[in-house]
Amino acid sequence: MASAPSTTASALAAPPRSPFCSGPCLPATTLRLSPAAQPASAGCLAAPSRLTCLRARVRCGAAVKLIGQGEFAAEVLESELPVLVDFVADWCGPCRLIAPVVDWASEEYDGRLKIVKIDHDANPQLIEEYKVYGLPTLILFKNGQEVPGSRREGAITKDKLKQYLEPFLATSTIA
């Protein structure tokens, strides 16, 4: 005698999974993005109403530190080394995609470059001040200033990140 498949309350309550999330996400029915708010091909638009992953987190390697508004001045603006700031969000797929590349750069350029990450959602004042419109966004700082021409938005490969950083680090004065 065949029995009907049983369903448990936990199976019914489990949120659907998104191909961009490693954990359960908010149901797609809660998303009402206009065509203008759709993600760009190279990164995520910085929109707080985006799909939020409950368990997916942007991880930092040992040499990459996640900082907030209160630490920004000491870690970035007052640093003796050039600082690469990686603006990220937990819900941003491309941010998670480039995390290993950023971790690699922190090891590769150890002693020449400091790398920090800033959570987009937790630091709206920094996002507004530095006009971060897309994620991930990389900005290089030297002597307390954003280095002109150093801003880069979207996912990046290891080779492209190396090509991006080398000219800034090869010069004795970055300005």
Buried (B, 14 or more C-beta within 10 A) or exposed (E): EEEEEEEEEEEEEEEEEBEBBEEBBBEEEEBEEEEEEEBEEEBBBBBEEBBBBBEBBBEBBEBBBBBEBEEBEEBBEEBEBBBBBBBBBBBBBBBBBBBEBBBBBBEBBEEEBBBBBBBBBEBEEBBEEBEBEBBBBBBBBBEEEBBEEBBBBBBBEBEEBBEBBEEBBEEEEBE
